[in-house]
Amino acid sequence: MAGARGRFLLAFTVSLVAWWCLALGWTPEQDQNLQIPAGWSHGGRVSPLDELVLTFALRQQNVDHLAKLVERVSDPDSPQYVGGLHRFPVERNMASGKEKMAWHRHKREAFHLGVTPAVIRKRYNLTAGDIGVWPNNSQACAQFLEQYFHPADLAEFMQLFGSGFGHRSRVEQVVGHQGQGKAGLEASLDVEYIMSTGANISTWVFSNAGRHESQEPFLAWLLLLSNMSSVPWVHSVSYGDDEDSLSRAYMERINVEFMKAAARGLTVLFASGDEGAGCRNVAGGSHAFRPSFPASSPYVTTVGGTAFKNPFRVTWEVTDYISGGGFSNVFPMPDYQATAVKNFLHLAPKLPPSSYYNRSGRAYPDLSALSDNYWVVTNRIPLPWVSGTSASTPVVGGIVALINDHRLQNGWPPLGFLNPALYKLQEKGPSDAFYDVTQGCHLSCLDEAVQGQGFCAGPSWDPVTGWGTPNFPQLLRALLNL
């Protein structure tokens, strides 16, 4: 009976799906005409007994009004709020110019055998006192594709690398299914480093075990966020897909959820990817760059990657050649970055052929952090030389959460959608809030026209490292009183 009932339910589900497909004007014969993304092959029709998980996302109304709302609440020059009237500001000791120079000279001489929390905190000028203290502040990272962290790995990581600053060794809350098998390197990396820069801040992990067409179920995660009344202020996500592997309708629907998150005052950060500018085949046998999504969404803050000039010293940073970056083929360039991108395109000494990228699309990344040679503890084993923008993104996430902590202490709201303030801050003139990364290029197509090189870093914003890497005390000063 159970088997018969199961077949009945499957038949009913398939019939319902067939009804929906016919209602939308789709017929089985069209299956042969599907556009298959590069790198994929047609594996034949699914079996009638295969389980399919379908998501029916309703078309959203009043999206234009939502976009205007996000623009207003994210613009630092817009009056939504009056701060500074609730309590005295937190007292801070500001180092003199000579002291800063001596500190930087000492910092550049520091030797290391791989990036640890101590190296991150030294490079970005986080002191032992730069930890969270506000009880209602929180941060989160999201995991996909059956990636799970182990609490024992986090505890061991903090025991090995957490000396010198106050921190927590336990995740506050896990939302979703937390598998009990082997820990994933990605999940371990994300949790350990967001809790190292966003030290002593309550941390959540959103665990999304399912898949969307064999890829990350971003929409399921975002719908969960939209239906929760209380969520962390900062969300770090180290996952992404190629734009051309997803349908435009799916990406646009996800983008609406990012707009909702921005309207709620949430900061959502995505890794820019580890394929440089990427590469795909286009009609006629030529190539073009391959942008990544959700990194290309105009409503997330996208984080690229850098490496130390000297891999064994805490020195200045250069481009990590894998750092993802470029221009969206789906989303137009938002107003907040138009001036910065125009300046780059006008002043760059050498650009790839215009046929390789859409110069009017949303450009990314927005900023960067170290992404090379990290230490991670996973399955109770300390592993060196872990690299990728999966590392730089939680580092930036923790730094944003620390700035939120100071804002909340002063009675001000969290930063929310960061990009309008970020670009406006940097376009006002030279700022010490970021270390400008001006050396290095990232990889792309191995063909005669570009010979494996995508875009190159340069002064100010660029589509390899964004505005550069954070100088915490100066970035805090700039963003504290928005």
C-alpha positions as CSV (number, residue, x, y, z in Angstrom):
1,M,0.0,0.0,0.0
2,A,2.8,2.4,0.9
3,G,4.4,1.8,-2.5
4,A,1.2,2.2,-4.4
5,R,0.5,5.4,-2.5
6,G,3.9,6.7,-3.2
7,R,3.4,6.0,-6.9
8,F,0.1,7.8,-6.7
9,L,1.7,10.9,-5.1
10,L,4.5,10.9,-7.7
11,A,2.0,10.6,-10.5
12,F,-0.1,13.4,-9.1
13,T,3.0,15.6,-8.7
14,V,4.1,14.8,-12.3
15,S,0.6,15.6,-13.6
16,L,0.6,18.8,-11.7
17,V,4.0,19.8,-13.1
18,A,2.8,18.8,-16.6
19,W,-0.3,21.0,-16.1
20,W,1.9,23.9,-15.1
21,C,4.2,23.4,-18.0
22,L,1.3,23.3,-20.5
23,A,-0.2,26.3,-18.9
24,L,3.0,28.2,-19.4
25,G,3.1,27.1,-23.0
26,W,5.9,24.5,-22.7
27,T,5.8,21.1,-24.5
28,P,8.1,18.1,-24.1
29,E,9.3,18.5,-27.7
30,Q,11.0,21.8,-26.7
31,D,13.3,19.8,-24.4
32,Q,15.5,19.2,-27.5
33,N,16.0,22.9,-28.0
34,L,17.2,23.8,-24.5
35,Q,20.3,26.0,-24.5
36,I,23.0,24.0,-22.6
37,P,25.7,26.2,-20.9
38,A,29.3,25.6,-21.7
39,G,30.8,22.8,-19.7
40,W,27.5,20.9,-19.4
41,S,26.2,18.0,-21.5
42,H,22.7,16.6,-22.0
43,G,22.3,13.4,-19.9
44,G,18.9,12.4,-21.2
45,R,15.5,12.6,-19.8
46,V,14.9,11.9,-16.1
47,S,13.3,8.7,-14.9
48,P,9.6,8.8,-13.8
49,L,10.8,7.6,-10.4
50,D,13.4,10.4,-9.9
51,E,12.5,13.0,-7.3
52,L,12.3,16.6,-8.5
53,V,12.3,19.6,-6.2
54,L,10.6,22.5,-7.8
55,T,10.4,26.1,-6.7
56,F,7.5,28.2,-7.9
57,A,8.5,31.8,-7.3
58,L,5.7,34.3,-7.7
59,R,6.4,37.4,-9.7
60,Q,6.9,40.3,-7.3
61,Q,4.9,43.5,-7.6
62,N,6.0,47.1,-7.0
63,V,9.7,46.3,-7.5
64,D,10.4,49.8,-8.8
65,H,9.1,51.2,-5.5
66,L,11.3,48.8,-3.6
67,A,14.3,49.9,-5.6
68,K,13.6,53.6,-4.7
69,L,13.2,52.7,-1.0
70,V,16.6,50.8,-1.0
71,E,18.2,53.9,-2.7
72,R,16.8,56.2,0.0
73,V,17.7,54.0,3.0
74,S,21.2,53.2,1.7
75,D,22.2,56.8,0.7
76,P,24.4,58.3,3.5
77,D,23.2,61.8,2.4
78,S,19.5,60.9,2.9
79,P,17.9,62.0,6.2
80,Q,16.1,58.5,7.6
81,Y,17.7,58.9,10.9
82,V,19.3,61.3,13.4
83,G,22.1,59.8,15.5
84,G,24.4,60.9,18.2
85,L,21.7,62.2,20.6
86,H,21.3,59.1,22.7
87,R,24.6,58.7,24.5
88,F,28.2,59.9,24.7
89,P,30.5,58.5,22.0
90,V,32.9,55.7,22.9
91,E,36.3,57.0,24.0
92,R,39.1,55.9,21.7
93,N,42.9,56.5,21.8
94,M,44.1,57.8,18.4
95,A,47.7,57.2,17.6
96,S,49.8,60.2,16.4
97,G,51.3,60.3,12.9
98,K,54.7,59.3,14.1
99,E,53.3,56.4,16.1
100,K,51.4,55.2,13.1
101,M,54.5,55.4,10.9
102,A,56.5,53.3,13.5
103,W,53.7,50.8,13.8
104,H,53.5,50.3,10.0
105,R,57.3,49.9,9.7
106,H,57.1,47.2,12.4
107,K,54.1,45.6,10.8
108,R,55.8,45.3,7.4
109,E,58.7,43.5,9.0
110,A,56.5,40.8,10.6
111,F,57.3,37.2,9.4
112,H,54.7,34.5,9.0
113,L,54.2,31.0,7.5
114,G,50.7,31.5,6.2
115,V,47.7,33.7,7.0
116,T,46.2,33.3,10.5
117,P,43.8,35.6,12.5
118,A,46.9,37.3,14.0
119,V,48.2,38.1,10.5
120,I,44.8,39.4,9.4
121,R,44.4,41.5,12.4
122,K,47.9,43.0,12.1
123,R,47.6,43.8,8.4
124,Y,44.2,45.5,8.8
125,N,45.1,47.3,12.1
126,L,42.7,45.5,14.4
127,T,44.0,45.8,18.0
128,A,43.3,43.4,20.9
129,G,40.5,45.8,21.9
130,D,38.7,45.6,18.6
131,I,36.1,43.0,19.5
132,G,32.3,43.1,19.7
133,V,30.7,44.1,23.0
134,W,27.1,45.0,22.0
135,P,24.7,42.2,23.1
136,N,22.2,42.5,20.2
137,N,24.8,42.6,17.4
138,S,25.2,39.5,15.2
139,Q,26.7,38.1,12.0
140,A,26.2,35.1,9.9
141,C,27.6,32.9,7.1
142,A,25.5,30.7,4.8
143,Q,26.5,27.2,3.7
144,F,25.4,25.2,0.6
145,L,26.1,22.0,-1.3
146,E,26.2,19.7,1.8
147,Q,29.0,21.7,3.4
148,Y,29.0,21.6,7.3
149,F,31.3,22.9,10.0
150,H,32.1,21.0,13.2
151,P,32.0,22.7,16.6
152,A,35.1,20.8,17.6
153,D,37.1,22.2,14.7
154,L,36.1,25.8,15.6
155,A,37.1,25.2,19.3
156,E,40.5,23.8,18.2
157,F,41.1,26.6,15.7
158,M,40.5,29.2,18.4
159,Q,42.8,27.4,20.8
160,L,45.6,27.3,18.2
161,F,45.1,30.8,16.6
162,G,42.8,32.8,18.8
163,S,45.4,34.2,21.3
164,G,45.8,37.9,21.7
165,F,42.1,39.0,21.3
166,G,38.8,38.2,23.0
167,H,36.7,35.8,21.0
168,R,33.9,33.1,21.1
169,S,34.6,29.5,20.4
170,R,31.0,28.4,19.7
171,V,28.4,29.3,17.1
172,E,25.3,30.9,18.6
173,Q,22.7,29.4,16.4
174,V,22.5,27.0,13.4
175,V,19.5,27.5,11.1
176,G,18.7,24.5,9.0
177,H,20.2,21.0,8.9
178,Q,23.7,20.5,10.3
179,G,25.1,17.2,8.9
180,Q,27.1,14.9,11.2
181,G,29.6,13.6,8.6
182,K,32.9,15.0,7.7
183,A,33.4,18.7,8.0
184,G,33.7,20.7,4.8
185,L,36.7,22.8,4.2
186,E,34.6,25.7,2.9
187,A,32.3,25.7,5.9
188,S,35.2,25.5,8.3
189,L,37.0,28.4,6.6
190,D,33.9,30.7,6.7
191,V,33.0,30.1,10.3
192,E,36.5,30.3,11.6
193,Y,37.4,33.6,9.9
194,I,34.2,35.5,10.3
195,M,34.6,34.8,14.1
196,S,38.2,35.9,14.0
197,T,37.7,39.4,12.6
198,G,34.2,39.8,13.9
199,A,35.6,38.6,17.2
200,N,33.2,38.1,20.2
201,I,30.2,38.8,18.1
202,S,27.2,36.4,18.1
203,T,27.5,34.2,15.0
204,W,24.8,32.2,13.1
205,V,25.2,29.6,10.4
206,F,22.5,29.1,7.8
207,S,22.9,25.6,6.6
208,N,21.1,25.0,3.2
209,A,21.6,21.3,2.4
210,G,19.3,21.2,-0.7
211,R,20.2,22.1,-4.3
212,H,18.7,24.1,-7.1
213,E,19.3,22.3,-10.4
214,S,22.5,20.8,-8.9
215,Q,23.6,24.3,-7.8
216,E,23.2,26.4,-4.6
217,P,19.5,27.1,-3.6
218,F,20.1,30.8,-3.1
219,L,16.4,31.6,-3.5
220,A,15.4,29.1,-0.7
221,W,17.9,30.7,1.6
222,L,16.7,34.2,0.8
223,L,13.1,33.3,1.2
224,L,13.9,31.9,4.6
225,L,15.6,35.2,5.5
226,S,12.6,37.3,4.3
227,N,10.3,35.2,6.4
228,M,12.3,35.6,9.6
229,S,11.5,38.5,11.9
230,S,14.9,38.6,13.5
231,V,18.1,37.8,11.6
232,P,21.8,38.9,11.9
233,W,22.8,42.2,10.4
234,V,25.7,40.9,8.3
235,H,25.6,37.8,6.0
236,S,28.8,36.4,4.4
237,V,28.4,34.0,1.4
238,S,31.4,32.3,-0.3
239,Y,29.4,30.6,-3.1
240,G,28.5,31.5,-6.6
241,D,27.6,30.3,-10.1
242,D,28.3,31.5,-13.7
243,E,25.7,34.0,-14.9
244,D,25.2,32.0,-18.1
245,S,24.4,28.8,-16.1
246,L,21.3,30.3,-14.6
247,S,18.0,31.6,-16.1
248,R,17.5,35.4,-16.2
249,A,14.2,35.0,-14.4
250,Y,15.8,33.1,-11.6
251,M,18.5,35.7,-11.1
252,E,16.1,38.6,-11.3
253,R,13.9,37.0,-8.7
254,I,16.9,36.5,-6.4
255,N,17.8,40.1,-7.0
256,V,14.4,41.2,-5.6
257,E,15.2,39.3,-2.4
258,F,18.5,41.1,-2.1
259,M,16.6,44.4,-2.4
260,K,14.3,43.3,0.4
261,A,17.3,42.5,2.5
262,A,18.8,45.9,1.8
263,A,15.5,47.6,2.7
264,R,15.7,45.8,6.1
265,G,19.1,47.2,6.8
266,L,21.0,43.9,6.2
267,T,24.5,43.8,4.7
268,V,25.0,40.9,2.3
269,L,28.5,40.1,1.1
270,F,29.4,37.6,-1.7
271,A,32.7,36.2,-2.9
272,S,33.7,37.5,-6.3
273,G,34.8,34.0,-7.4
274,D,38.2,32.3,-8.1
275,E,38.2,32.2,-11.9
276,G,39.5,35.8,-12.5
277,A,37.5,37.3,-15.4
278,G,36.3,33.8,-16.4
279,C,36.0,32.6,-19.9
280,R,33.3,31.1,-22.1
281,N,32.8,30.2,-25.8
282,V,30.5,32.4,-27.8
283,A,29.1,32.0,-31.3
284,G,31.7,31.7,-34.1
285,G,34.3,30.1,-31.9
286,S,35.5,33.2,-30.2
287,H,35.6,33.9,-26.4
288,A,34.2,36.3,-23.9
289,F,34.6,36.8,-20.1
290,R,32.3,34.9,-17.8
291,P,30.8,37.0,-14.9
292,S,29.6,35.3,-11.7
293,F,26.3,35.5,-9.9
294,P,25.3,36.6,-7.2
295,A,28.6,38.5,-7.3
296,S,27.2,40.5,-10.2
297,S,24.0,41.6,-8.4
298,P,23.9,45.4,-7.8
299,Y,22.4,44.8,-4.3
300,V,25.2,42.9,-2.7
301,T,28.7,43.9,-1.7
302,T,31.2,41.8,-3.6
303,V,34.6,40.9,-2.2
304,G,37.7,40.2,-4.3
305,G,41.0,38.7,-3.3
306,T,44.6,39.9,-2.7
307,A,48.0,38.4,-1.8
308,F,51.0,39.7,0.1
309,K,53.7,41.0,-2.2
310,N,56.1,38.9,-0.1
311,P,54.3,35.7,0.8
312,F,56.2,35.4,4.1
313,R,56.0,39.0,5.3
314,V,53.1,41.2,6.4
315,T,53.7,43.6,3.5
316,W,51.6,45.6,1.1
317,E,49.1,43.6,-1.1
318,V,48.9,42.8,-4.8
319,T,46.2,41.2,-6.9
320,D,45.5,37.5,-6.3
321,Y,45.4,36.3,-9.9
322,I,42.3,34.2,-9.2
323,S,40.3,37.1,-7.9
324,G,36.9,37.2,-9.7
325,G,35.9,40.5,-11.3
326,G,34.3,42.0,-14.3
327,F,31.0,43.2,-15.7
328,S,27.5,41.7,-15.6
329,N,25.8,40.6,-18.7
330,V,22.4,40.6,-16.9
331,F,22.3,43.6,-14.5
332,P,22.9,47.2,-15.7
333,M,25.5,49.4,-13.9
334,P,23.9,51.0,-10.8
335,D,24.2,54.8,-10.4
336,Y,26.3,54.5,-7.2
337,Q,29.3,53.1,-9.1
338,A,29.0,54.9,-12.5
339,T,31.6,57.5,-11.8
340,A,34.2,55.1,-10.4
341,V,33.8,52.7,-13.3
342,K,33.9,55.4,-15.9
343,N,37.1,56.7,-14.5
344,F,38.7,53.2,-14.6
345,L,37.6,52.6,-18.2
346,H,39.0,56.0,-19.2
347,L,42.3,55.9,-17.3
348,A,43.3,52.2,-17.5
349,P,46.5,52.0,-19.7
350,K,45.3,48.8,-21.3
351,L,41.9,47.1,-21.5
352,P,40.8,43.8,-23.0
353,P,39.0,43.9,-26.3
354,S,35.5,45.4,-25.8
355,S,33.9,42.2,-27.2
356,Y,35.0,40.3,-24.1
357,Y,32.9,42.2,-21.6
358,N,29.8,44.4,-21.2
359,R,31.1,47.8,-20.1
360,S,27.6,49.0,-19.2
361,G,26.9,46.2,-16.8
362,R,27.2,46.0,-13.0
363,A,30.9,46.0,-12.3
364,Y,32.5,44.0,-9.4
365,P,34.1,43.5,-6.9
366,D,33.5,46.4,-4.6
367,L,36.4,45.8,-2.2
368,S,38.9,43.0,-1.3
369,A,40.9,41.3,1.4
370,L,43.6,38.7,1.6
371,S,42.6,35.5,-0.1
372,D,45.9,33.5,-0.2
373,N,47.6,30.9,2.0
374,Y,45.2,30.6,5.0
375,W,45.4,28.2,7.9
376,V,42.1,26.3,8.5
377,V,41.2,23.5,11.0
378,T,38.8,21.0,9.5
379,N,38.1,17.5,10.8
380,R,40.5,18.3,13.7
381,I,43.4,18.7,11.3
382,P,45.2,22.1,10.8
383,L,45.6,22.7,7.1
384,P,47.8,25.4,5.5
385,W,47.7,27.1,2.1
386,V,44.0,27.4,1.7
387,S,43.2,30.1,-0.8
388,G,40.3,31.8,-2.5
389,T,37.8,34.7,-2.2
390,S,36.0,32.2,0.1
391,A,38.6,33.4,2.6
392,S,38.5,37.1,2.0
393,T,34.7,37.4,2.2
394,P,34.2,36.3,5.8
395,V,37.1,38.4,6.8
396,V,35.3,41.5,5.4
397,G,32.1,40.3,6.9
398,G,33.6,40.3,10.4
399,I,35.0,43.8,9.9
400,V,31.6,45.1,8.8
401,A,30.0,43.5,11.9
402,L,32.6,45.2,14.1
403,I,31.7,48.6,12.6
404,N,28.1,47.8,13.2
405,D,29.0,47.1,16.9
406,H,30.4,50.6,17.3
407,R,27.3,52.1,15.5
408,L,24.9,50.2,17.8
409,Q,26.9,51.3,20.9
410,N,26.3,54.9,19.8
411,G,22.5,54.4,19.2
412,W,22.8,54.4,15.4
413,P,21.5,51.8,13.0
414,P,23.7,49.1,11.3
415,L,25.3,49.9,8.0
416,G,22.8,47.9,5.9
417,F,23.5,47.9,2.1
418,L,27.0,49.1,2.0
419,N,27.7,50.0,-1.6
420,P,26.2,53.5,-1.9
421,A,28.1,54.7,1.2
422,L,31.3,52.9,0.1
423,Y,31.4,54.5,-3.4
424,K,30.4,57.9,-2.1
425,L,33.1,57.8,0.6
426,Q,35.9,57.0,-1.9
427,E,34.7,59.4,-4.6
428,K,34.9,62.4,-2.2
429,G,38.7,62.2,-2.4
430,P,41.7,60.2,-1.3
431,S,40.8,58.2,1.8
432,D,42.9,56.2,4.2
433,A,39.9,53.8,4.8
434,F,41.3,51.4,2.2
435,Y,44.7,50.2,1.1
436,D,44.6,50.8,-2.7
437,V,45.9,47.7,-4.5
438,T,47.5,48.9,-7.8
439,Q,49.6,45.9,-8.9
440,G,48.7,42.7,-10.6
441,C,46.2,41.3,-13.1
442,H,43.8,38.4,-12.9
443,L,43.4,35.4,-15.3
444,S,41.0,34.9,-18.2
445,C,40.8,33.2,-21.6
446,L,43.9,31.4,-22.9
447,D,43.6,32.7,-26.4
448,E,45.6,34.8,-28.8
449,A,43.6,38.0,-28.1
450,V,44.0,38.2,-24.3
451,Q,46.6,35.5,-23.6
452,G,45.2,34.5,-20.2
453,Q,44.9,38.0,-18.8
454,G,41.7,39.8,-17.8
455,F,41.7,43.2,-16.1
456,C,44.6,44.7,-14.1
457,A,44.5,46.6,-10.9
458,G,45.2,50.3,-10.8
459,P,44.8,53.5,-8.7
460,S,41.3,53.9,-7.2
461,W,38.5,51.4,-8.1
462,D,39.2,48.5,-10.5
463,P,37.3,45.3,-11.5
464,V,40.0,43.1,-9.8
465,T,40.2,44.4,-6.2
466,G,37.5,47.1,-6.1
467,W,38.5,49.9,-3.8
468,G,41.2,47.8,-2.1
469,T,41.5,46.3,1.3
470,P,40.2,47.7,4.6
471,N,42.3,49.8,7.1
472,F,40.0,49.2,10.0
473,P,40.5,52.3,12.2
474,Q,40.1,54.7,9.3
475,L,37.2,52.8,7.8
476,L,35.5,52.8,11.2
477,R,36.0,56.5,11.5
478,A,34.6,57.1,8.0
479,L,31.5,54.8,8.5
480,L,30.8,55.5,12.1
481,N,29.0,58.8,11.6
482,L,27.1,58.3,8.3
